Amino acid sequence: MDESSNQQEQQSSTFIMEENNTQLAWLFNLDANLTRAMGGVFPERNGDITGIHDVLDLACGSGGWSLEIAHLYPQIQVVGVDINKQLIENVRMLAQERGIPNAHYQLTNILDPLPFPDASFDLVNARTLYSSFEPANWPPLLRECYRILRPGGTLRLTEMERHLTSDLANERMWDLLTRALYISGRSFSPDGHHIGIVPHLGRLLHETGFIDIRNRASTPEISPQTPHFGTWREQDAYVWQLVEPFLVRTGVATLEEVQTLRAEALKGFNSESFCATAFYFTCWGMKPQ
Ligand SMILES: C[S@@+](CC[C@H](N)C(=O)[O-])C[C@H]1O[C@@H](n2cnc3c(N)ncnc32)[C@H](O)[C@@H]1O
């Protein structure tokens, strides 16, 4: 392994979850839930990809979004980057197995200057980065996105707020997570009660120089009566498992307290009256011509 990729792997600790197979399973589940809830890979464009030739997906995770774009639009070149070597190797293998030659992947720490020339993409996409970065990391990242976009190109950011649920234990798990993000400096919330990033996306785009800024919210309902309840329950079960070491590390609860609450939160999902609303928010802006 060369020195730079070794450094990139060491820096993977910016992500609050450990790199393991449960994380991989969660990322596939998250991608599917999110793309479906948002109404597809490009819902705001209604399938109109005029002027899009090169797409970059930042922190591509499982690679689900980028693979789908590349599969649907074989004339577009798609690049996905992530700091996790296992994810990059896995998605390269998937692209090869599925015969998607226009999807390319590379190991990259997106907190460093992005390894692409000026004006090399028409669309830069980034979904659910909130837990990896401190507020101060966002302006330099957005300036890099601006630099690598062509005039008229789009930066598209999708982030989330905590779910609203009917269940006390699930609410308490969200309280712990938002508090731990706050304590570790990864929160935009003034008091740690929320994730807090959603209202900042438009401001960050404005301040970087993007224009024509728009947004779109997706608020999937999660209850036993809804068709994809099982996959959402699975998603939260993965999340509560994966964030356990982070919650303990930040001191918001002991391991025993988190384990007890996590077991109650999973039971809460099985109650017939369980209901929740998830909040995803996409905000996009254009680099002036
Ligand atoms: C919540 S996942 C989102 C994955 C994907 N964007 C999606 O929506 O399905 C966050 C991703 O950010 C990646 N990540 C965290 N810090 C990073 C960094 N500094 N540079 C690049 N990727 C990073 C993690 O490895 C993980 O795959």
The ligand as a Gaussian input file, in Angstrom:
#p B3LYP/6-31G(d) Opt

LIG

0 1
 C      -23.937000       7.616000       5.348000
 S      -22.828000       7.027000       4.149000
 C      -23.581000       7.640000       2.656000
 C      -23.305000       6.806000       1.427000
 C      -23.933000       7.278000       0.124000
 N      -23.647000       8.670000      -0.155000
 C      -25.439000       7.051000       0.081000
 O      -26.192000       8.007000       0.235000
 O      -25.871000       5.893000      -0.087000
 C      -21.443000       8.080000       4.362000
 C      -20.258000       7.687000       3.489000
 O      -19.249000       8.700000       3.615000
 C      -17.987000       8.075000       3.523000
 N      -17.003000       9.023000       4.068000
 C      -16.888000       9.443000       5.346000
 N      -15.897000      10.343000       5.448000
 C      -15.369000      10.487000       4.215000
 C      -14.304000      11.265000       3.685000
 N      -13.598000      12.074000       4.469000
 N      -14.012000      11.157000       2.361000
 C      -14.742000      10.327000       1.553000
 N      -15.750000       9.556000       2.004000
 C      -16.066000       9.649000       3.322000
 C      -18.161000       6.791000       4.341000
 O      -17.172000       5.837000       4.048000
 C      -19.578000       6.374000       3.877000
 O      -19.517000       5.536000       2.757000

